[in-house]
Amino acid sequence: MPRKKKAEKSSVGDKIKKARQKKKITLNQVANDTGCSIDYLKKIEASKVPPPVGTILQISRALQIDSGVLLKEQKPTTKSRVKAYKKRTENYAYTTLTPGAEKKHLKAFSVTVEAMKDHKGVGYQHEGEEFVYCLTGNIEVTVGDHVNKLKDGDSLHFNSGIRHKLRNIGKSEAELLVIVYAP
């Protein structure tokens, strides 16, 4: 019975901490490679703060592991492999649309952002490219100093190596398709 509880408890934070410790990488090194503060990284590892997709990509690159390993369920069942699972962060939720793509460069997500909300903290930056398609709602995607406003049916393709931030500027929930290419 205790073994089952441990498998259920394996969170993204647990996986990050185990991978970091296994590779003998310090929090200081991860902070320098990602731009995240050590306090923020500690909160992620303690599962006190759920990391957004961009942060997961940054951390996985710093740890030299595939981001899919962090997003993958501990012991997936046949049913869970077929059905994508939803992760919740502070102001938005994302569902991986490419389960089982651990060794692939392209990953797709369905993202739902609460009304008048944005990512907490600083903007995100990770090597590669990103494509955002606004299914419903009104969002702002800031890439560097440039602000892009998207509404239903609009899309944006940008270099994700440039610091970027997403925010819902509408009065209703926004639904997005986000595709990330990470070399």
N, C-alpha and C positions, 0 to 999 in steps of 0.2 A: 504493500500500500504506500509507504513513503516514497518508493521509486516513482510511482505514478504522479504524485504531487510534484516532484522535482521536474519531471518532463513537462508538466503543464505550466510550470513557472518560468520556463526558459523564454525570456523576453529578449527583445533586440538589445537592451542594455546589458543583459547577462552575456549575450553572444559577443558583444563588443569587448567587454571586460575580459572574457576568457581568451579571445583572439589576441588582444593587446598583451596580456600577461604571458601567453604562450610564446609570443614573439619577442618578449622582453623589451617592449616599447613603453616608454614612460608617458604619463599624461602630458608632460611638458612637450615631448616630441609631437604628440598628436595635436596639441594646441597650436604649435608652430606650423604644422602642416595643413591645418584646417582653418585657422583663424578663430576658432572657438575658444572661449575662456576655459581654464581648468575647472572652475566651479561648475560651468555648464556641462562639461564632459563628465564630471563626477555625478551630476544629477541624472544624466542619461544612463550611465552605467548602473546607478542605483534604481533605475526605472521610476524615478520621480518626475521626469520630463520625457514625453515621447518625442523622439527626433523626427523632424520632417524629412522627406525624401532627399532633398538637397544635402542635408547634413549627413545622412546615411551614406550618400555617394562620396562625400568628402572624407568621412571617417574610414570607409572601406578602402579608399585610395591610399590614405595615410598608413593603414595597416597592411596594405598590399594583399587584400582579399577581395573576392567578388561580392558586390553589394547584395546579390541574390541570396547569398548565404545568410545574411542578416535578416532578410525579409522572409525567408522560407520558414514554414512551420517546422517544429521539432520532429514530429513523427507524422507526416501527412498520411491521411487515409485516402482511399480511392475517391471518395466523395469530395474531400477537401482539395484534391488535385484538380478535379474538374471545376469546382466552384472557387472563384477568386475570393480572397478574404479581405476584410476591411480593417484598416488600422486607423486609429483615432489620434489626432494631435490636439493641441489646445484650441485652435480655431478652424480646423478643417479635418476632413477625413479623406483617406485615399485607399483605393482598392487596386491591387496589382492586376493587370490584365494579361500579364505574361508569366504566370507561375511556371516554374521549371526552367526558366531562362537564366539560370545561375552563371553559365559560361558564355552567355551572349552579350553583345555590346549594346543592343537595343532593348529598352524596357519601356512598357507603356503602363500608364496609370489613369484611373478615373479619379478625379479630385473634386470634392465638394467643399466649398468655402462658405462659411456662415456670413450672413449679411453684415456689411460694414466692418469686416474683420480683415486682419492681415497676419502674416507670419510674425511671430515674436522675435525680438532680437535683431541682429544685423542681417543684411542680405546674404544670399547664398551664392556660392561660386564653386564650380567643379568642372574639370576638364571635359570637353565634348561639345555637343550641341543639344538644344532643347526645342521642341515644337509644342506650342500650346494652342488648342482649339477650344473656343468658348462655345459650349453647347447651349447654355442658358445663363443669363445674368449679365452683369457689368463689372468688369475687372480692370485693374491697372497692373501692368507688368513693367517695372522699372528695370532697365538694363543699363548699368553704369549711371549716367546722368540723364538718360533719355527715358521719358515716360510714354508708354504705349497704352492706349485705352481700347479695350476689346468688348464687344457686345455679341449677342447671339449670332453665330455663324462666322465670326471673325477669327483669324489665326495669326500666329506670330512664330517665326523661326529665328533663333538667335544663338550666338556663341555663348555657351553656358560657362565658359572660362571667365567671363566678365561678371562681376558681382551683380546679382539680380534679386528682385523682390516682387512678390505677388500680393495683391490686396483686392478685396471685394469692395467696390465703391457703390454698390447697389443696395436697395432696401430689401432684397430677397436673396436667398441662397444662390450661389453660382455653381454651375456644373461644368467641369472642364475635362478634356482629354489631353493628357500631358505625355509626350514621348521624349525619352531621354536617350541620347547616344553617348556612351562613354567608352573611349578607346581602351 
